[in-house]
Amino acid sequence: RRISGNITLLLKEFSMPIFHIDGEPVEFEPGEKIISAALRCGKVIPHYCYHPGMSVVATCRMCLVDVIDLGNGRPAPKLQTACSMDAAEGMKIETLNKKVEEGRKLVNEFLLVNHPLDCPICDQSGECALQDYAFEYGSGKSEMDYSKRVSGWRDIGTFVALERNRCIQCSRCDRFTREITGTNEFGMFNRGHELTVDTYADRPMTNKFQGNMADICPVGAITEKEFRFKRRVWKLKKNHSICTGCSTGCNVTIEHDRNEIFRLKPHENQSVNKWWLCDEGRLTYRMMNERKTRIHQPLGRVDGKLEGISWNEAYGAIAERVSEMSPLPQEVLALTDTHASNEELFLLQKLLKDIFSTENIFCPLPNWEQSESNFFINTLITSDKTPNRAGALALKIKGDAKTAKLKKAVESDPKLVFVLGNPFEAESEIQEQLKRAQLVVHLGIFHNSWSEIADVVLPGQYYSEKDGTFTNKNQRVQATEIAVQALRRTRPEWQIITELSKALGRENTFASSAQVFNAMSWEVKAFSGLSYESLGGIGKELTQKAKDTGMKVVRAQT
């Protein structure tokens, strides 16, 4: 009896307290707001001003609920805002009764008093909270018959535009620059009917995270200049992925239509970027649509010129030339950039080890700077503009800041050179030396200085066109998924290396990038214990982290 009593006490101690919404029990953490607990459990409570990453202001009043029991048997005297009221043990709340419905109708009518009927020309149409709530909770009529307040259009920054007529004064934008970026360059001015939002002293914003203001604006008051009037949002298809603009690896949603990518939006991951994304990362969608410099098909050098060939001809020519050369281990060299995925780096390393018995694979590892700041969002900025430096370190691929190790390997005049991506693009001396090799094979997405000197060029695919994993600066492994269809004659690099291995006499059975990852986790110590399926939507940290001596922490400038 004593043991069972102790167990009961322990269960009570570690179980979460409960309150009820519309008769259903909802668990909450002590000090948690009603709306936070409700949204976490899938309960719908309409709101405009509330955002989990910012302070509570309760200005919009849309989240009104009826507290019929405060937890002490007494009801609240009037409707309460769910965003500002703490949940309490035994509390009972109703969100669908007549009292709440009438309150929401009045609030919604008040918010629409000065709002223009811009839906047909507004970029926010289709993902507008005001539009959705007016349909769901509005009365469909207004008692106001006087002229609406009119404010002018404002160019407030390099990345966003402001249409003040549409503003409902939720203050999310104001709180964002005060609490998230710490730049304090945007605010609310005047009072009552004349209340408006704008930048201070008519100066445009210069912070690197302006696009987030468009994301958090519940209406069409703040919109991205880059996306204005390009596509209706209900036509966009969405795929979860990561940003490869730097080593932070922010989680994003790739939004596309008819095989064209129109924008990147941040995808919440509390372990990486929370709700945010920098403007530079948003603009990386442009490279996904690049076609002019893409390698469209396999190329082979015939009489000094690159000409289109088939995949079988490419593999056959490489295998024949390698057989003729019979290179020694020290005469084979592979170069890769750190834009390549974990699977591609692993397979290239495996190809050299299994077929040529060498570990002569190098990647650029320049010194880089990591921002340190009191504001989390500034730590997303880094000078390392590649997504998989940590993956290369985990695989123990050689490299150093001054490329001394590579220069020593190049001096031995290798006969066979494999190049993945565009590594050491600024090292013209190294390229000139490797041009003398008997066979240079380039695997890449875009034409560059390596494809110009290569004997065989094999076209790869951009990360939005293939599955793969990348390891960010905090050594968290995250997966990408196919968003758009790749060019017809291109193939993912993991598949190219697999087929190339087979052509060179070393067959393997990899049929997907997931199989390659699972093999890597079995063979590489740093990835042990991980599986492709276990990464899920938020990723997993490496079991054994590699030390990056090239990182320097610097104080962020706000």
C-alpha positions as CSV (number, residue, x, y, z in Angstrom):
1,R,0.0,0.0,0.0
2,R,2.9,2.4,0.8
3,I,4.5,1.6,-2.5
4,S,1.3,2.2,-4.5
5,G,0.7,5.4,-2.6
6,N,4.2,6.7,-3.4
7,I,3.7,5.9,-7.1
8,T,0.4,7.8,-7.1
9,L,2.2,10.8,-5.5
10,L,5.0,10.6,-8.1
11,L,2.5,10.5,-10.9
12,K,0.7,13.5,-9.6
13,E,3.9,15.4,-9.2
14,F,5.1,14.8,-12.8
15,S,1.7,14.9,-14.6
16,M,0.7,18.1,-16.2
17,P,-2.3,20.1,-14.8
18,I,-5.5,20.1,-16.9
19,F,-8.2,22.7,-17.8
20,H,-11.2,22.2,-20.1
21,I,-12.0,23.9,-23.4
22,D,-15.6,23.2,-24.6
23,G,-15.8,20.2,-22.3
24,E,-12.5,18.6,-23.5
25,P,-9.5,18.3,-21.2
26,V,-6.3,20.2,-22.3
27,E,-2.9,19.8,-20.6
28,F,-0.9,22.9,-19.9
29,E,2.4,23.9,-18.3
30,P,2.3,26.2,-15.2
31,G,2.3,29.8,-16.4
32,E,1.2,29.0,-19.9
33,K,-1.4,31.1,-21.6
34,I,-4.8,29.7,-22.6
35,I,-4.2,30.3,-26.3
36,S,-0.8,28.6,-26.3
37,A,-2.1,25.4,-24.7
38,A,-5.2,25.4,-26.9
39,L,-3.2,25.8,-30.2
40,R,-0.7,23.1,-29.1
41,C,-3.6,20.7,-28.7
42,G,-5.2,21.6,-32.0
43,K,-8.0,23.8,-30.6
44,V,-8.9,26.8,-32.9
45,I,-8.9,30.2,-31.2
46,P,-8.9,33.1,-33.8
47,H,-6.2,35.7,-33.2
48,Y,-4.2,38.5,-34.9
49,C,-1.8,40.1,-32.5
50,Y,-0.7,36.9,-30.6
51,H,2.6,35.4,-31.7
52,P,4.4,32.7,-29.6
53,G,7.8,34.4,-30.2
54,M,6.8,37.8,-29.0
55,S,5.3,39.5,-25.9
56,V,1.6,39.5,-25.2
57,V,-0.2,42.8,-25.9
58,A,-3.9,41.7,-26.3
59,T,-4.7,44.5,-28.7
60,C,-6.8,42.8,-31.3
61,R,-9.3,41.3,-28.9
62,M,-10.1,38.6,-31.4
63,C,-9.2,35.7,-29.1
64,L,-12.1,36.4,-26.7
65,V,-13.3,33.3,-24.7
66,D,-15.9,32.8,-22.0
67,V,-14.4,31.6,-18.7
68,I,-17.3,29.9,-17.0
69,D,-15.1,28.6,-14.2
70,L,-11.9,30.2,-13.1
71,G,-10.9,27.0,-11.3
72,N,-12.5,28.1,-8.0
73,G,-16.1,27.6,-9.0
74,R,-16.6,31.3,-10.0
75,P,-17.1,32.6,-13.6
76,A,-15.2,35.5,-15.1
77,P,-17.4,38.6,-15.1
78,K,-16.9,39.2,-18.8
79,L,-15.2,37.7,-21.9
80,Q,-11.4,37.3,-21.5
81,T,-8.6,37.4,-24.0
82,A,-7.1,33.9,-24.3
83,C,-3.6,35.3,-25.2
84,S,-3.2,37.2,-21.9
85,M,-4.9,34.9,-19.4
86,D,-3.0,32.1,-17.7
87,A,-4.5,28.7,-17.7
88,A,-5.4,27.3,-14.3
89,E,-6.1,23.9,-12.8
90,G,-9.8,23.1,-13.1
91,M,-10.6,26.1,-15.3
92,K,-13.5,25.7,-17.7
93,I,-13.7,27.7,-21.0
94,E,-16.2,27.9,-23.8
95,T,-15.2,29.2,-27.2
96,L,-18.3,28.5,-29.2
97,N,-21.3,29.9,-27.2
98,K,-23.5,32.8,-28.2
99,K,-21.7,35.3,-26.0
100,V,-18.3,34.5,-27.6
101,E,-19.8,34.6,-31.1
102,E,-21.3,38.0,-30.5
103,G,-18.1,39.3,-29.1
104,R,-16.1,38.1,-32.1
105,K,-18.6,39.7,-34.5
106,L,-18.3,43.0,-32.8
107,V,-14.4,42.9,-32.8
108,N,-14.3,41.8,-36.4
109,E,-16.7,44.6,-37.5
110,F,-14.6,47.2,-35.6
111,L,-11.3,46.0,-37.3
112,L,-13.0,46.3,-40.7
113,V,-14.1,49.9,-40.1
114,N,-11.1,51.4,-42.0
115,H,-10.0,48.3,-44.0
116,P,-10.3,48.7,-47.8
117,L,-11.9,46.1,-50.0
118,D,-8.5,45.3,-51.6
119,C,-8.8,41.5,-51.7
120,P,-8.9,41.2,-55.5
121,I,-5.5,43.1,-55.8
122,C,-3.9,42.1,-52.5
123,D,-1.0,39.6,-52.4
124,Q,-2.1,38.4,-49.0
125,S,-5.4,37.2,-50.4
126,G,-5.7,33.5,-49.9
127,E,-3.5,33.4,-46.7
128,C,-5.1,36.4,-45.0
129,A,-6.3,35.9,-41.4
130,L,-8.7,38.9,-41.7
131,Q,-10.2,37.4,-44.8
132,D,-10.6,34.0,-43.2
133,Y,-12.0,35.3,-39.9
134,A,-14.4,37.7,-41.6
135,F,-15.9,34.8,-43.4
136,E,-15.9,32.4,-40.4
137,Y,-16.8,34.8,-37.5
138,G,-17.9,38.1,-39.1
139,S,-21.5,39.4,-39.3
140,G,-21.3,40.2,-43.0
141,K,-22.6,43.8,-42.4
142,S,-21.4,47.0,-40.8
143,E,-23.1,49.8,-38.9
144,M,-20.5,52.3,-40.0
145,D,-21.4,54.5,-43.0
146,Y,-18.8,57.3,-42.9
147,S,-15.6,57.6,-45.0
148,K,-12.7,55.3,-44.3
149,R,-9.4,56.6,-43.1
150,V,-6.9,56.8,-46.0
151,S,-3.1,56.6,-45.7
152,G,-0.5,56.5,-48.5
153,W,1.7,53.6,-49.7
154,R,5.1,53.6,-48.1
155,D,8.5,52.2,-49.3
156,I,9.8,51.2,-45.8
157,G,12.8,49.0,-46.7
158,T,14.8,47.1,-49.3
159,F,12.7,43.9,-49.0
160,V,9.2,44.9,-48.0
161,A,6.5,47.5,-48.8
162,L,3.8,49.0,-46.5
163,E,0.2,49.6,-47.4
164,R,-1.1,51.4,-44.3
165,N,-4.8,51.4,-45.3
166,R,-4.8,47.6,-44.7
167,C,-3.3,47.7,-41.3
168,I,-5.3,46.5,-38.3
169,Q,-2.8,47.8,-35.6
170,C,-2.0,44.3,-34.3
171,S,1.6,45.7,-33.5
172,R,3.4,42.5,-34.6
173,C,5.7,44.5,-36.8
174,D,6.5,47.0,-34.1
175,R,7.3,44.2,-31.6
176,F,9.4,42.4,-34.2
177,T,11.9,45.2,-34.5
178,R,12.0,45.9,-30.8
179,E,12.0,42.3,-29.4
180,I,13.4,40.1,-32.2
181,T,15.9,42.1,-34.2
182,G,16.6,44.8,-31.5
183,T,16.8,47.5,-34.3
184,N,13.9,49.6,-33.1
185,E,13.4,51.1,-36.6
186,F,9.7,50.6,-36.9
187,G,6.9,51.8,-34.7
188,M,3.4,52.9,-34.1
189,F,2.5,56.6,-34.2
190,N,-0.4,58.8,-33.2
191,R,-3.5,57.6,-31.3
192,G,-7.1,56.5,-31.7
193,H,-8.5,57.0,-35.2
194,E,-5.1,58.4,-36.5
195,L,-3.0,55.5,-35.2
196,T,-0.5,54.3,-37.9
197,V,2.7,52.3,-38.4
198,D,5.8,53.5,-40.1
199,T,9.6,53.8,-39.9
200,Y,11.2,56.4,-37.7
201,A,12.2,59.8,-39.3
202,D,11.1,58.4,-42.8
203,R,14.2,56.3,-43.0
204,P,14.0,52.9,-44.7
205,M,14.8,49.8,-42.7
206,T,18.2,48.2,-43.2
207,N,18.0,45.1,-41.0
208,K,18.6,41.7,-42.7
209,F,15.3,40.1,-41.6
210,Q,12.6,42.3,-43.2
211,G,10.9,39.4,-44.9
212,N,9.8,38.1,-41.5
213,M,7.6,41.2,-41.0
214,A,5.6,40.2,-44.1
215,D,5.4,36.6,-42.7
216,I,3.9,37.7,-39.4
217,C,1.6,40.4,-40.7
218,P,-1.9,38.8,-40.5
219,V,-3.2,41.0,-43.3
220,G,-1.8,42.6,-46.5
221,A,-0.3,45.7,-44.9
222,I,3.3,44.5,-45.2
223,T,4.2,42.4,-48.3
224,E,7.4,41.2,-49.9
225,K,8.5,43.2,-52.9
226,E,10.1,40.1,-54.4
227,F,6.7,38.3,-54.6
228,R,4.4,41.2,-55.4
229,F,1.8,40.3,-58.1
230,K,3.7,37.2,-59.2
231,R,1.3,34.4,-58.3
232,R,-1.9,33.8,-56.3
233,V,-1.0,31.8,-53.1
234,W,-3.6,29.2,-53.5
235,K,-1.9,28.0,-56.7
236,L,1.4,27.4,-54.9
237,K,2.4,23.9,-53.9
238,K,4.6,23.6,-50.8
239,N,7.5,21.3,-49.8
240,H,9.4,21.2,-46.6
241,S,13.2,21.7,-47.1
242,I,16.2,23.6,-45.7
243,C,17.9,26.8,-46.9
244,T,21.4,26.1,-48.4
245,G,22.4,29.7,-48.4
246,C,24.7,29.2,-45.4
247,S,25.7,26.7,-42.8
248,T,22.8,27.6,-40.4
249,G,20.4,25.3,-42.3
250,C,17.2,27.2,-41.6
251,N,14.1,25.2,-42.2
252,V,12.0,26.5,-45.1
253,T,9.0,25.8,-47.2
254,I,9.7,25.9,-50.9
255,E,6.6,27.3,-52.7
256,H,6.3,26.6,-56.4
257,D,3.8,26.4,-59.3
258,R,4.3,24.8,-62.7
259,N,7.8,23.8,-61.9
260,E,8.9,27.3,-61.1
261,I,9.8,28.4,-57.5
262,F,8.4,31.7,-56.4
263,R,9.5,32.1,-52.8
264,L,10.9,30.5,-49.7
265,K,9.1,30.9,-46.4
266,P,10.5,29.9,-42.9
267,H,9.3,26.6,-41.5
268,E,9.3,26.5,-37.7
269,N,12.1,24.5,-36.1
270,Q,12.8,25.5,-32.5
271,S,16.2,23.7,-32.6
272,V,17.5,25.7,-35.6
273,N,15.8,28.9,-36.8
274,K,12.6,29.0,-34.7
275,W,10.1,31.0,-36.9
276,W,12.6,33.2,-38.8
277,L,14.6,33.4,-42.0
278,C,17.1,36.1,-43.3
279,D,16.4,38.0,-46.5
280,E,19.5,36.7,-48.1
281,G,18.3,33.1,-47.6
282,R,14.9,34.0,-49.1
283,L,16.6,35.1,-52.3
284,T,18.3,31.8,-52.9
285,Y,15.1,30.7,-54.7
286,R,16.5,32.6,-57.8
287,M,19.3,30.0,-58.3
288,M,16.7,27.2,-58.2
289,N,15.1,28.7,-61.3
290,E,18.4,29.4,-63.1
291,R,18.5,27.7,-66.6
292,K,21.0,29.7,-68.7
293,T,24.1,28.3,-66.9
294,R,22.8,24.9,-66.1
295,I,24.4,21.8,-67.5
296,H,21.6,20.2,-69.4
297,Q,23.1,16.9,-70.5
298,P,26.3,14.8,-70.3
299,L,29.2,16.3,-72.2
300,G,32.4,14.7,-73.6
301,R,35.5,16.4,-75.1
302,V,35.8,15.6,-78.8
303,D,38.6,17.2,-80.8
304,G,39.1,19.8,-78.0
305,K,35.4,20.7,-77.7
306,L,32.7,19.6,-75.3
307,E,29.8,17.9,-77.1
308,G,26.6,16.3,-75.9
309,I,26.8,12.5,-75.3
310,S,24.6,9.9,-73.7
311,W,25.1,8.6,-70.1
312,N,26.3,5.2,-71.3
313,E,28.8,6.8,-73.6
314,A,30.0,9.0,-70.7
315,Y,30.5,6.1,-68.3
316,G,32.0,3.9,-71.0
317,A,34.5,6.5,-72.0
318,I,35.6,7.1,-68.3
319,A,35.9,3.4,-67.7
320,E,38.0,2.8,-70.8
321,R,40.3,5.7,-70.1
322,V,40.8,4.6,-66.4
323,S,41.6,1.1,-67.6
324,E,44.2,2.4,-70.0
325,M,45.8,4.7,-67.4
326,S,45.8,2.2,-64.5
327,P,46.6,5.0,-62.0
328,L,48.4,4.4,-58.8
329,P,46.6,5.5,-55.5
330,Q,48.7,8.7,-55.3
331,E,47.8,9.6,-58.9
332,V,44.1,9.9,-58.2
333,L,42.6,13.0,-56.7
334,A,39.0,14.2,-55.9
335,L,37.9,17.7,-55.1
336,T,34.5,18.6,-53.7
337,D,32.8,21.7,-52.4
338,T,30.7,21.7,-49.2
339,H,27.5,22.4,-51.1
340,A,27.3,18.6,-51.8
341,S,25.0,16.5,-49.5
342,N,26.3,14.0,-46.9
343,E,25.4,11.1,-49.3
344,E,27.3,12.6,-52.2
345,L,30.4,13.3,-50.1
346,F,30.3,9.8,-48.6
347,L,29.9,8.0,-52.0
348,L,32.7,10.0,-53.6
349,Q,35.0,9.2,-50.6
350,K,33.9,5.5,-50.9
351,L,34.6,5.5,-54.7
352,L,38.2,6.6,-54.1
353,K,38.7,4.1,-51.2
354,D,37.1,1.0,-52.8
355,I,38.3,1.4,-56.4
356,F,41.6,3.3,-56.2
357,S,42.6,2.6,-52.6
358,T,43.2,6.3,-51.8
359,E,41.9,8.9,-49.5
360,N,43.0,11.9,-51.6
361,I,39.7,13.8,-51.4
362,F,39.8,17.5,-50.5
363,C,37.3,20.3,-49.9
364,P,37.7,24.0,-49.1
365,L,37.6,24.8,-45.4
366,P,38.3,28.5,-45.0
367,N,38.0,30.2,-41.7
368,W,34.6,31.6,-40.9
369,E,32.8,33.9,-38.5
370,Q,29.8,33.1,-36.3
371,S,27.7,36.0,-35.0
372,E,27.1,36.2,-31.3
373,S,24.2,38.4,-30.0
374,N,21.6,39.0,-27.3
375,F,19.0,38.6,-30.0
376,F,18.7,35.1,-31.2
377,I,17.8,36.0,-34.8
378,N,21.3,37.6,-35.3
379,T,22.9,34.3,-34.7
380,L,21.4,32.9,-37.9
381,I,23.9,35.0,-39.8
382,T,27.2,33.4,-40.6
383,S,30.1,34.0,-43.0
384,D,30.2,30.3,-44.0
385,K,28.0,30.4,-47.1
386,T,28.0,26.6,-47.7
387,P,25.4,24.2,-46.2
388,N,27.5,21.2,-45.4
389,R,30.9,22.1,-44.0
390,A,30.1,20.1,-40.8
391,G,29.2,17.1,-42.9
392,A,32.6,17.2,-44.6
393,L,34.3,17.4,-41.2
394,A,32.3,14.5,-39.9
395,L,33.4,12.4,-42.9
396,K,37.0,13.5,-42.3
397,I,37.5,14.9,-45.7
398,K,40.8,16.8,-45.9
399,G,41.1,20.5,-46.1
400,D,42.5,23.6,-44.4
401,A,42.2,27.4,-44.6
402,K,45.3,27.9,-46.8
403,T,44.8,24.8,-49.0
404,A,48.3,23.7,-48.1
405,K,47.4,20.0,-48.1
406,L,45.8,20.2,-51.5
407,K,48.7,22.1,-53.1
408,K,51.0,19.3,-51.9
409,A,48.8,16.7,-53.4
410,V,48.5,18.6,-56.7
411,E,52.3,18.8,-57.0
412,S,52.4,15.0,-57.5
413,D,50.8,15.5,-60.9
414,P,47.7,13.3,-60.6
415,K,46.5,11.4,-63.7
416,L,42.8,11.2,-62.7
417,V,40.8,14.0,-61.2
418,F,37.2,14.0,-60.0
419,V,35.6,17.3,-59.3
420,L,32.2,17.6,-57.5
421,G,30.5,21.0,-57.6
422,N,32.7,24.1,-57.8
423,P,35.5,23.8,-55.2
424,F,38.4,26.1,-55.0
425,E,36.9,28.3,-57.7
426,A,39.3,31.2,-56.9
427,E,42.4,29.0,-57.0
428,S,43.3,29.5,-60.6
429,E,46.9,28.1,-60.0
430,I,45.4,24.7,-58.8
431,Q,43.1,24.6,-61.9
432,E,46.0,25.3,-64.2
433,Q,48.0,22.4,-62.7
434,L,45.2,20.0,-62.8
435,K,44.4,20.8,-66.4
436,R,47.4,18.7,-67.3
437,A,45.8,15.5,-65.8
438,Q,45.1,12.8,-68.3
439,L,41.4,12.6,-67.3
440,V,39.3,15.3,-65.5
441,V,35.7,14.3,-64.6
442,H,33.3,17.1,-63.4
443,L,30.0,16.4,-61.7
444,G,28.1,19.6,-61.3
445,I,24.9,21.6,-61.8
446,F,26.2,24.8,-63.4
447,H,28.9,25.5,-66.0
448,N,32.0,26.9,-64.3
449,S,35.8,26.9,-64.7
450,W,36.0,23.2,-63.9
451,S,33.5,22.2,-66.6
452,E,35.6,24.3,-69.0
453,I,38.7,22.1,-68.4
454,A,37.0,18.8,-67.8
455,D,37.1,15.9,-70.3
456,V,33.8,14.5,-69.2
457,V,31.0,16.6,-67.6
458,L,28.1,14.8,-65.8
459,P,25.1,17.0,-65.0
460,G,23.7,16.9,-61.4
461,Q,20.6,18.3,-59.8
462,Y,19.9,21.2,-57.5
463,Y,18.9,20.4,-53.9
464,S,15.3,21.4,-54.6
465,E,15.2,18.6,-57.3
466,K,16.5,15.7,-55.2
467,D,16.4,14.0,-51.8
468,G,19.4,14.4,-49.5
469,T,20.7,15.4,-46.1
470,F,23.0,18.3,-44.9
471,T,24.7,18.8,-41.6
472,N,24.5,22.4,-40.3
473,K,26.9,24.4,-38.2
474,N,25.5,23.0,-35.0
475,Q,26.0,19.5,-36.5
476,R,22.4,18.8,-36.8
477,V,21.6,16.5,-39.8
478,Q,18.5,17.6,-41.7
479,A,16.8,16.2,-44.8
480,T,15.5,17.9,-48.0
481,E,12.8,16.6,-50.3
482,I,12.0,16.9,-54.0
483,A,10.0,20.0,-54.7
484,V,10.3,20.5,-58.5
485,Q,11.0,18.3,-61.4
486,A,14.6,18.2,-62.6
487,L,15.8,18.7,-66.2
488,R,15.2,15.5,-68.2
489,R,18.9,14.5,-68.9
490,T,20.2,15.3,-65.4
491,R,20.6,12.9,-62.5
492,P,21.1,13.3,-58.7
493,E,24.8,13.2,-57.9
494,W,24.5,10.2,-55.5
495,Q,23.1,8.2,-58.4
496,I,25.8,9.4,-60.8
497,I,28.6,8.3,-58.4
498,T,26.8,5.0,-57.8
499,E,26.6,4.3,-61.6
500,L,30.1,5.5,-62.1
501,S,31.3,3.0,-59.5
502,K,29.5,0.3,-61.3
503,A,31.1,1.3,-64.6
504,L,34.5,1.1,-62.9
505,G,33.9,-2.4,-61.7
506,R,32.6,-1.8,-58.1
507,E,28.8,-2.5,-58.1
508,N,26.6,-1.5,-55.2
509,T,22.9,-1.8,-54.6
510,F,22.0,1.8,-53.6
511,A,18.6,2.6,-55.1
512,S,17.8,5.8,-53.1
513,S,19.5,8.5,-51.1
514,A,17.9,7.0,-47.9
515,Q,19.7,3.8,-48.5
516,V,23.0,5.7,-49.0
517,F,22.4,7.6,-45.7
518,N,21.7,4.4,-43.8
519,A,24.9,2.8,-45.2
520,M,26.8,5.9,-44.2
521,S,25.5,5.7,-40.6
522,W,26.7,2.1,-40.5
523,E,30.2,2.9,-41.8
524,V,30.9,6.4,-40.5
525,K,31.4,6.8,-36.7
526,A,30.0,10.3,-36.5
527,F,26.7,9.3,-38.1
528,S,26.3,6.1,-36.1
529,G,22.9,5.6,-34.5
530,L,21.1,7.7,-37.0
531,S,18.7,6.6,-39.7
532,Y,17.1,8.4,-42.6
533,E,13.6,7.8,-41.1
534,S,14.7,9.1,-37.7
535,L,15.5,12.5,-39.0
536,G,11.9,13.5,-39.3
537,G,11.0,17.1,-39.9
538,I,13.4,18.7,-37.4
539,G,16.6,16.6,-37.9
540,K,18.9,15.0,-35.4
541,E,22.4,16.0,-34.1
542,L,25.4,13.9,-34.8
543,T,26.2,11.3,-32.2
544,Q,29.9,12.2,-32.3
545,K,30.6,15.8,-33.1
546,A,33.7,17.0,-35.0
547,K,35.6,20.0,-33.9
548,D,35.7,23.0,-36.3
549,T,38.9,24.9,-35.7
550,G,38.1,27.4,-38.4
551,M,35.2,29.1,-36.5
552,K,35.6,32.5,-34.9
553,V,32.8,34.0,-32.8
554,V,32.2,37.7,-33.4
555,R,29.8,40.2,-31.9
556,A,26.8,40.9,-34.2
557,Q,26.2,44.5,-35.3
558,T,22.6,45.4,-34.9
